[in-house]
Amino acid sequence: MAFVTAHPVILDCGKLKAHHPCRETACSPRRNRVRLLTRRSRRTHPQRLVRAAQEHVEQTSASEPIVAGNGAASVYCYIACSPLKNDYLERVLNARVYEAAVETPLESAPLLSRRLGRRVLLKREDLQPVFSFKIRGAYNMIALSDPSQLKGGVVAASAGNHAQGVAMSAQLLGIRATIVMPCTTPSIKVDAVRQRGAEAVLHGDAFDDAQAYALRLAEERGALFVPPFDHPDIIAGQGTIGLEILRKHSGPIEAVFVPVGGGGLIAGIAAIVKRLRPQVKVIGVEPFDADAMYQSLQAGHRVRLAQVGVFADGVAVKEVGTETYRLCRDLVDEIIRVENDEICAAIKDMFEDTRSILEPAGALAIAGLKRYVQRETLSSNASPTAGSSSGALVAVASGANTNFDRLRHVSERAEIGERREAVLAVRIPERPGAFRSMMNALGPGANITEFNYRYASPEVAHVFVGLTVADRRGAAEAMAKLEAHGFMAKLHLRHCVGGMGGPDFSSANEIVYRFEFPERPGALARFLNGLRGWNITLFHYRNHGSDVGRVLVGLQVPTAERAAFMEFVERLGYSYEDETQNIAYRLFLRPTQESIV
């Protein structure tokens, strides 16, 4: 049983009422099963009640933790009634993270706070020595391991922040470290691991391949395998962030927003926040295309995703951990999902307030916080005001390890994510003066950010136009203006724009697929070689500074060959999505007579 107290204090758990009068306040029974108990009498000897509490735990195997904090009239202590389920307070308090990590600041975000009308605080984990929170859990696990387990060194599998954390931890402890990384890992990340004195081994095209090899390597060498999230000491190390948040901000906190990948960070923070201030919400944030924790909590069991988006590569996890899932199921209030454009906008928000640039996963919590405020504002039919009396909103800025060439994509998408840019597909008559008429319809104040056009037929033209708008209502207003002047306008995402098939081309046999493949030298050529056998009718590729390449490809595949094509796609082994019904394709890339009317 874990028993931690800084003061001689008394708690009650039903049976202990015989010793002194006290009161109970139930708090979130479903999420935390916590009792908050206050001591009214200082005459009762503390040890007598502590012994009674321990006896009660042993006799009843109580699963409800008795929880308390500091108050004006009373002093509280903490007793975890189940050593297996609720021992993280002791683990966190005894964590050895500060031998390697720094206690990062909890900073105000004045510009974002003013915009949202709420006090926003940023937990700056991007200021760690390895520019992410991962050093906490990695060092804590290695430092607390039995020396006999470390004779063969440590092994980890990672292409990102966990690799840096393990490498630095091993360097500080004088232990051999081997990091297995996918062959697609950018050289900047491989070099960073080697600069920390670790051996970098490149193996496989995907993380699963690298992890399987790392586990085999650890067994062969008798080394300790350091998992990225699913270990109590990893979770406890990350939980020190929650302790710092509560210590640095003694005022009211409404919610703490935490990025979620495998769940180690949010599990640790939730374990400590819900023990010390159970009224504070702990809210996870995931991308829509990498939402393993959300899907798992919805299903009531761990769910393995078939594929995940890799824009926020730091949280691109197909399956969450066993222990992290259990803690999130019991302690986390909700999971908010966000679009990649919202992540880009959050990166910009961070830059405007701090002049620091987060990686996509590092900005997830800010994106989720903003979506939360928008939702709460809409549900209350109230406009946010700078003088809001609600508690502070805390976002964990978890990391800043991003490739510089990715910033181009981030800057392009940020305005859309902030709903400050509308991207419209507009159908206009193919006649002289039609462009001018469309511009006049938008009004003199329209600020055009992008314009794409290509001749398609003598009757109709399709144009792709981006324009700056004041808020989310601006796009609807722009479309209404265009439609009032006889133009057809549809709101859609930026996509490939190209020529339509000529008069001798029929799209009846054309299918359009989006593929993702490992991004490394020669990868695009190898991808094209794999497509031999069908005529390519459309091809769009752009490098976004990611570990994964994305292409949009059109192929002529007769109906009789569709089954064979699908077998080929499965053998190819790349992630794919059928885009044949995508509105951008139907507007811009099909022959005019087959386009949307």
LODRENGU-377386 format. One record per residue (C-alpha): x, y, z. Coordinates in Angstrom, 3 decimals. Layout:
<recs>
        px        py        pz
         X         Y         Z
...
</recs>
This chain:
<recs>
        px        py        pz
     0.000     0.000     0.000
     1.303     3.441    -0.895
     1.141     6.025     1.893
     2.593     9.463     1.304
     2.123    12.520     3.517
     3.967    15.702     4.223
     1.816    16.510     7.270
     0.457    14.585    10.300
    -3.135    14.471     9.148
    -6.289    12.389     9.443
    -8.568    10.838     6.858
   -11.840     8.949     7.009
   -12.998     5.977     4.968
   -16.350     5.143     6.542
   -14.962     2.983     9.331
   -12.830     5.817    10.701
   -15.805     7.921    11.764
   -15.536     6.242    15.152
   -12.310     8.133    15.671
   -13.378    11.635    14.724
   -16.195    13.492    13.003
   -15.604    14.331     9.365
   -17.493    14.927     6.165
   -17.303    13.337     2.725
   -17.603    14.942    -0.663
   -18.149    12.579    -3.582
   -16.147    13.534    -6.643
   -16.636    12.114   -10.107
   -17.489     8.530    -9.066
   -17.320     7.156   -12.602
   -14.014     8.687   -13.587
   -11.992     8.542   -10.424
   -13.979     6.929    -7.583
   -12.449     9.445    -5.182
   -13.467    10.632    -1.725
   -12.332    14.012    -0.477
   -12.220    13.993     3.310
   -11.439    16.819     5.706
   -10.190    16.698     9.227
   -12.169    18.808    11.676
   -10.482    17.834    14.892
    -6.793    18.235    15.636
    -7.056    16.402    18.962
    -7.086    12.890    17.508
    -3.619    11.395    17.303
    -2.656    11.124    13.603
    -0.983     7.729    13.815
    -4.055     6.168    15.386
    -6.167     7.122    12.410
    -3.501     6.204     9.902
    -3.294     2.725    11.439
    -7.076     2.448    11.305
    -7.049     3.493     7.647
    -4.410     0.912     6.820
    -6.381    -1.756     8.665
    -9.509    -0.790     6.749
    -7.676    -1.106     3.443
    -6.279    -4.530     4.302
    -9.625    -5.883     5.507
   -11.787    -4.557     2.690
    -9.332    -4.388    -0.254
   -10.879    -0.989    -0.870
   -10.625     0.187    -4.434
   -11.563     3.800    -3.685
    -8.572     6.010    -2.997
    -8.857     8.526    -0.184
    -7.694    11.817    -1.590
    -7.012    15.266    -0.234
    -5.075    18.473    -0.714
    -4.213    21.643     1.169
    -7.113    23.695     2.499
    -7.575    26.807     4.609
    -9.080    25.045     7.622
    -7.729    21.550     7.317
    -4.664    19.631     6.284
    -4.956    16.503     4.174
    -2.854    13.549     3.213
    -3.124    10.807     0.620
    -3.659     7.093     0.998
    -3.798     4.928    -2.095
    -6.060     2.035    -1.212
    -4.993    -0.231    -4.051
    -1.247    -0.684    -4.537
    -1.798    -2.032    -8.046
    -4.216     0.562    -9.351
    -3.474     3.756    -7.491
     0.189     3.846    -6.634
     1.223     6.544    -9.108
     1.401     9.348    -6.569
     4.222     7.570    -4.770
     5.884     6.695    -8.080
     5.697    10.297    -9.258
     6.999    11.733    -5.996
     9.936     9.317    -6.094
    10.698     9.774    -9.795
    14.304    10.574   -10.675
    13.534    12.721   -13.692
    15.274    15.863   -12.445
    18.665    14.242   -12.754
    18.167    14.700   -16.504
    15.098    16.847   -17.152
    14.411    20.439   -16.170
    11.305    21.817   -14.495
     9.789    23.675   -17.427
     7.850    26.936   -17.060
     4.084    27.333   -17.140
     3.739    30.443   -19.283
     0.823    32.673   -20.129
    -0.199    32.980   -23.799
    -1.478    36.575   -23.863
    -2.406    36.818   -27.546
    -4.263    33.509   -27.627
    -5.903    34.296   -24.279
    -7.182    37.592   -25.636
    -8.565    35.961   -28.766
   -10.319    33.168   -26.903
   -11.419    35.223   -23.924
    -9.939    32.646   -21.559
    -6.702    32.484   -19.626
    -4.448    30.089   -21.528
    -1.295    28.670   -19.963
     1.376    26.735   -21.851
     3.459    23.989   -20.211
     6.705    24.400   -22.113
     8.023    20.848   -22.512
     9.603    21.990   -25.768
    12.264    23.607   -23.560
    13.642    20.279   -22.312
    17.257    19.445   -23.257
    15.971    17.110   -25.996
    13.152    19.537   -26.929
    10.395    17.183   -25.759
     8.902    15.648   -22.619
    10.197    12.166   -23.505
    13.377    12.580   -21.472
    11.320    12.353   -18.264
     9.900     8.867   -18.681
    12.925     7.392   -20.438
    15.388     8.534   -17.790
    13.112     7.569   -14.919
    12.696     4.001   -16.146
    16.386     3.456   -16.853
    17.542     5.107   -13.621
    15.153     3.015   -11.509
    16.046    -0.277   -13.198
    18.083    -2.883   -11.371
    21.771    -2.579   -12.358
    21.772    -6.232   -13.393
    19.234    -5.386   -16.101
    21.531    -2.752   -17.560
    24.668    -4.833   -18.086
    23.768    -5.351   -21.729
    22.785    -1.709   -22.146
    19.407    -0.440   -23.290
    17.557    -0.808   -26.580
    14.653     1.249   -27.919
    12.729     1.604   -31.161
    11.841     5.110   -32.269
    12.227     7.569   -35.099
    11.436    10.570   -32.952
    11.500    12.050   -29.489
    11.678     8.778   -27.553
    14.934     7.994   -29.349
    16.432    11.290   -28.182
    15.229    10.729   -24.624
    16.682     7.226   -24.364
    19.968     8.273   -25.988
    20.473    11.193   -23.600
    19.432     9.129   -20.570
    21.922     6.388   -21.395
    24.634     8.959   -22.007
    24.073    10.554   -18.587
    24.048     7.171   -16.844
    27.069     5.844   -18.740
    25.131     2.994   -20.333
    25.360     1.629   -23.862
    22.286     2.533   -25.916
    21.063     1.167   -29.236
    18.200     2.881   -31.038
    16.521     1.004   -33.882
    14.994     3.418   -36.382
    13.040     2.828   -39.607
    15.073     3.298   -42.779
    12.783     6.222   -43.630
    14.027     8.255   -40.654
    15.413    11.664   -41.759
    19.165    11.955   -41.387
    18.823    14.883   -38.962
    17.154    12.563   -36.427
    19.658     9.764   -36.961
    22.536    12.199   -36.474
    20.947    13.599   -33.298
    20.858    10.113   -31.753
    24.476     9.429   -32.692
    25.557    12.775   -31.240
    24.223    11.555   -27.901
    26.605     8.618   -28.074
    23.994     6.009   -28.986
    24.223     3.444   -31.762
    21.603     4.087   -34.454
    20.484     0.982   -36.351
    18.287     1.471   -39.419
    15.869    -1.386   -40.034
    12.588    -1.716   -41.935
    10.320     0.837   -43.535
     7.808     1.153   -40.686
     7.900     1.519   -36.916
     6.483    -1.972   -36.368
     9.434    -3.443   -38.282
    11.895    -1.420   -36.215
    10.267    -2.376   -32.918
    10.201    -6.095   -33.728
    13.911    -5.958   -34.536
    14.650    -3.936   -31.387
    12.929    -6.518   -29.194
    14.935    -9.276   -30.851
    18.147    -7.298   -30.415
    17.443    -6.668   -26.727
    16.910   -10.382   -26.141
    20.088   -11.342   -27.971
    22.214    -8.827   -26.065
    20.551    -9.239   -22.694
    19.731    -5.541   -22.826
    16.823    -3.659   -21.266
    14.128    -2.723   -23.775
    12.767     0.757   -23.040
     9.206     1.076   -24.404
     7.922     4.471   -25.525
     4.893     4.651   -23.220
     3.481     1.457   -21.697
     5.489     1.042   -18.491
     4.702     2.322   -14.959
     8.041     4.107   -14.596
     7.623     5.774   -17.993
     4.119     6.893   -17.006
     5.302     8.131   -13.605
     8.113    10.098   -15.214
     5.659    11.893   -17.473
     3.364    12.381   -14.468
     5.845    14.838   -12.959
     4.503    17.319   -15.516
     1.115    17.192   -13.796
     2.755    17.804   -10.433
     4.581    20.844   -11.808
     1.397    22.282   -13.331
    -0.465    22.098   -10.018
     2.462    23.486    -8.061
     3.058    26.388   -10.433
    -0.602    27.420   -10.653
    -2.379    27.344    -7.306
    -5.423    29.142    -8.702
    -8.417    27.438   -10.310
    -7.785    25.295   -13.379
   -10.694    24.231   -15.535
    -8.877    21.752   -17.751
    -5.482    20.420   -18.757
    -5.139    19.498   -22.445
    -2.654    16.774   -23.326
    -1.563    15.308   -26.692
    -2.226    11.588   -26.980
    -0.229     9.010   -28.917
     0.340     5.795   -26.999
    -1.060     7.419   -23.877
     1.958     7.605   -21.560
     1.901    11.380   -21.171
    -1.817    11.764   -20.503
    -1.919     8.690   -18.251
     0.820    10.121   -16.040
    -0.665    13.606   -15.912
    -4.187    12.297   -15.268
    -2.981     9.988   -12.500
    -1.507    12.881   -10.549
    -4.016    15.643   -11.386
    -7.026    13.501   -10.507
    -5.419    12.526    -7.211
    -4.568    16.066    -6.148
    -7.300    18.144    -7.782
   -10.000    15.747    -8.961
   -12.256    18.589   -10.086
    -9.791    19.573   -12.841
   -10.655    18.090   -16.226
    -7.964    16.133   -18.037
    -8.679    16.193   -21.768
    -6.722    14.310   -24.407
    -6.236    15.570   -27.956
    -5.686    13.382   -31.026
    -5.708    13.959   -34.791
    -8.769    12.566   -36.553
    -6.486    10.308   -38.586
    -4.558     8.943   -35.576
    -7.191     8.508   -32.874
    -6.366     5.140   -31.322
    -7.226     6.238   -27.766
   -10.537     7.797   -28.804
   -11.561     4.669   -30.690
   -10.467     2.458   -27.798
   -12.432     4.396   -25.186
   -15.489     4.395   -27.436
   -15.243     0.630   -27.951
   -14.527    -0.172   -24.308
   -11.321    -2.021   -25.188
    -8.044    -1.334   -26.965
    -8.515    -0.935   -30.712
    -5.705    -1.332   -33.249
    -6.030     1.081   -36.170
    -5.453    -0.277   -39.666
    -3.504     2.850   -40.570
    -2.669     6.226   -39.088
    -1.947     9.641   -40.513
     1.633    10.731   -40.068
     1.429    14.517   -40.205
     1.575    14.593   -36.399
     4.178    11.836   -36.430
     4.870    12.093   -32.713
     1.420    10.633   -31.974
     1.087     8.341   -35.005
     0.401     5.223   -32.938
    -1.792     2.371   -34.149
    -2.493     0.897   -30.706
    -2.316     2.443   -27.241
    -0.731     0.701   -24.275
    -2.466    -1.677   -21.884
    -1.714     0.331   -18.738
    -2.147     3.690   -20.437
    -5.564     2.625   -21.715
    -6.632     1.514   -18.239
    -5.623     4.801   -16.656
    -7.249     6.863   -19.398
   -10.442     4.831   -19.145
   -10.657     5.537   -15.417
    -9.308     9.079   -15.229
    -9.538    11.031   -18.483
   -12.626    13.205   -18.975
   -12.738    13.134   -22.770
   -10.732    12.967   -25.982
   -11.042    15.823   -28.475
   -10.065    15.189   -32.091
    -8.725    17.864   -34.433
    -7.914    18.288   -38.119
    -4.379    18.737   -39.405
    -5.225    22.295   -40.462
    -6.129    23.080   -36.851
    -2.750    21.725   -35.771
    -1.038    24.052   -38.243
    -3.027    26.989   -36.863
    -1.962    26.000   -33.344
     1.704    25.996   -34.398
     1.172    29.544   -35.617
    -0.546    30.519   -32.346
     2.458    29.256   -30.403
     4.840    31.172   -32.643
     2.896    34.412   -32.280
     2.907    34.187   -28.481
     6.392    32.782   -27.849
     8.363    32.984   -31.128
     8.895    29.236   -30.756
     7.941    26.612   -33.328
     6.374    23.370   -32.148
     6.262    20.098   -34.025
     2.731    19.075   -35.107
     2.271    16.648   -32.206
     3.618    19.302   -29.849
     0.856    21.717   -30.878
    -1.976    19.183   -30.562
    -3.007    20.302   -27.079
    -3.349    23.927   -28.195
    -5.522    22.869   -31.128
    -7.733    20.826   -28.815
    -7.974    23.676   -26.321
    -9.192    26.017   -29.055
   -11.790    23.530   -30.270
   -12.962    23.069   -26.671
   -13.423    26.826   -26.194
   -15.327    27.112   -29.479
   -17.595    24.239   -28.478
   -18.266    25.616   -25.007
   -18.909    29.089   -26.389
   -21.397    27.767   -28.948
   -23.165    25.570   -26.394
   -23.632    28.517   -24.039
   -24.610    30.902   -26.873
   -22.149    33.367   -25.444
   -19.244    35.255   -26.917
   -15.902    34.776   -25.183
   -14.893    37.723   -23.038
   -11.456    38.569   -21.809
   -12.792    38.893   -18.293
   -14.035    35.322   -18.017
   -13.987    34.141   -14.411
   -13.589    30.450   -15.298
   -10.449    28.571   -14.357
    -7.340    28.593   -16.489
    -6.925    26.305   -19.478
    -3.535    24.570   -19.627
    -2.060    23.124   -22.827
     1.005    20.896   -22.732
     3.368    21.993   -25.515
     5.003    18.599   -25.718
     7.806    18.981   -28.249
     9.575    20.991   -30.923
    11.474    18.432   -33.019
    10.315    19.165   -36.540
    11.963    19.313   -39.941
    12.485    22.822   -41.273
    11.143    21.936   -44.724
     7.802    20.980   -43.159
     7.172    24.619   -42.224
     6.148    25.451   -45.793
     3.200    23.108   -45.527
     2.357    24.347   -42.026
     2.280    27.987   -43.105
     0.030    27.186   -46.064
    -2.491    25.327   -43.935
    -2.493    27.556   -40.850
    -4.928    30.149   -42.205
    -7.383    27.428   -43.231
    -7.096    25.811   -39.828
    -7.824    29.176   -38.215
   -10.805    29.600   -40.570
    -9.165    32.776   -41.884
    -8.890    31.463   -45.426
   -11.712    29.988   -47.464
   -10.868    27.748   -50.412
   -13.676    27.620   -52.969
   -14.311    25.694   -56.158
   -16.326    27.949   -58.462
   -18.010    27.146   -61.762
   -18.174    30.125   -64.137
   -19.200    30.620   -67.784
   -16.333    30.281   -70.271
   -16.649    33.726   -71.842
   -14.709    37.011   -71.823
   -15.245    39.017   -68.651
   -16.344    36.053   -66.497
   -13.367    36.393   -64.147
   -14.066    40.101   -63.712
   -17.726    39.404   -62.999
   -16.806    36.868   -60.357
   -14.433    39.309   -58.670
   -17.083    42.023   -58.713
   -19.540    39.594   -57.131
   -17.152    39.021   -54.247
   -16.945    42.755   -53.636
   -14.120    45.309   -53.501
   -12.860    44.111   -50.112
   -12.113    40.553   -51.243
    -8.491    39.568   -50.636
    -7.555    36.748   -53.033
    -4.799    34.460   -51.743
    -4.779    31.872   -54.535
    -6.283    31.489   -57.995
    -6.073    28.467   -60.299
    -7.715    28.030   -63.689
    -7.381    25.907   -66.796
    -9.459    25.911   -69.948
   -11.681    22.824   -70.089
   -14.537    23.391   -72.539
   -16.148    26.164   -74.612
   -19.081    26.446   -72.182
   -17.900    26.125   -68.574
   -14.737    26.869   -66.577
   -13.835    25.609   -63.131
   -11.634    27.818   -60.983
   -10.056    27.240   -57.629
    -9.898    30.397   -55.495
    -8.618    31.093   -51.996
    -9.603    34.240   -50.157
    -9.057    35.741   -46.731
   -12.119    35.817   -44.476
   -12.675    37.393   -41.062
   -14.112    34.283   -39.433
   -15.868    30.971   -40.133
   -18.964    32.820   -41.401
   -16.924    34.530   -44.094
   -16.816    31.487   -46.390
   -20.597    31.106   -46.329
   -21.031    34.807   -47.062
   -18.634    34.603   -50.017
   -20.481    31.612   -51.484
   -23.814    33.378   -51.027
   -22.529    36.414   -52.945
   -21.287    34.257   -55.814
   -24.476    32.214   -56.029
   -26.557    35.395   -55.982
   -24.749    36.407   -59.186
   -25.308    33.041   -60.871
   -22.024    31.315   -60.012
   -21.912    27.840   -58.486
   -19.519    27.712   -55.508
   -18.531    24.855   -53.232
   -16.372    25.003   -50.144
   -13.663    22.328   -50.221
   -10.102    21.638   -49.242
    -7.083    22.529   -51.293
    -6.358    19.641   -53.630
    -4.582    18.805   -56.834
    -5.617    21.016   -59.768
    -4.824    19.838   -63.275
    -6.150    19.515   -66.767
    -9.229    17.513   -67.590
    -9.098    14.677   -70.036
    -9.342    15.754   -73.657
   -12.296    15.078   -75.980
   -10.941    11.635   -76.857
   -10.585    10.640   -73.215
   -13.289     8.871   -71.226
   -13.090     8.626   -67.453
   -15.358     5.578   -67.374
   -12.402     3.329   -66.567
   -10.455     5.884   -64.547
   -10.015     5.418   -60.819
    -8.106     7.800   -58.550
    -6.226     6.661   -55.461
    -4.145     8.423   -52.841
    -1.093     6.451   -51.677
     1.425     6.938   -48.887
     4.849     5.349   -49.174
     8.141     5.601   -47.252
     9.900     8.849   -48.201
    13.560     8.223   -48.967
    15.865     8.571   -51.985
    14.551     6.519   -54.902
    11.201     5.837   -53.204
     9.161     7.655   -55.848
    10.798     5.704   -58.688
    10.193     2.432   -56.880
     6.569     3.392   -56.365
     6.112     4.079   -60.091
     7.749     0.780   -60.995
     5.201    -0.963   -58.818
     2.343     0.510   -60.858
     3.397    -1.064   -64.156
     0.533    -2.808   -65.907
    -2.064    -0.014   -65.910
    -2.041     3.271   -67.791
    -1.399     6.265   -65.526
    -3.787     9.110   -66.390
    -3.069    11.500   -63.519
    -0.200    11.949   -61.104
     0.370    14.505   -58.350
     3.195    14.373   -55.812
     4.524    16.872   -53.332
     7.084    16.512   -50.571
     5.800    17.992   -47.295
     8.966    17.424   -45.307
     7.593    14.230   -43.831
     8.862    10.683   -43.427
     6.102     9.550   -45.782
     5.530    10.511   -49.416
     2.006    11.141   -50.676
     0.813    10.806   -54.244
    -2.510    11.163   -55.997
    -2.592     8.842   -58.991
    -5.208     8.151   -61.647
    -5.201     4.820   -63.497
    -7.262     3.357   -66.303
    -8.537     0.067   -64.911
   -11.350    -1.674   -66.840
   -14.181    -2.981   -64.696
   -13.191    -6.577   -65.433
    -9.736    -5.900   -63.950
   -10.846    -4.134   -60.735
   -10.516    -7.244   -58.566
    -7.007    -7.888   -59.869
    -6.138    -4.240   -59.243
    -7.286    -4.444   -55.615
    -5.182    -7.572   -55.105
    -2.212    -5.676   -56.524
    -2.837    -2.706   -54.189
    -2.909    -4.984   -51.163
     0.348    -6.657   -52.238
     1.943    -3.260   -52.742
     1.774    -2.765   -48.989
     1.261     1.005   -49.022
    -1.497     2.888   -47.211
    -4.141     3.962   -49.719
    -7.492     5.700   -50.059
    -9.976     5.665   -52.953
   -10.468     9.292   -54.068
   -12.575     8.627   -57.171
   -15.591    10.341   -55.593
   -13.592    13.245   -54.166
   -15.254    16.525   -55.086
   -11.971    18.121   -56.186
   -11.378    15.308   -58.676
   -14.910    15.478   -60.029
   -14.768    19.259   -60.406
   -11.294    19.722   -61.819
   -10.005    16.514   -63.292
   -12.860    14.667   -64.972
   -14.013    15.630   -68.443
   -16.534    18.478   -68.254
   -19.593    16.458   -69.228
   -18.994    14.170   -66.240
   -18.248    16.894   -63.688
   -20.543    17.940   -60.880
   -23.403    20.156   -61.909
</recs>
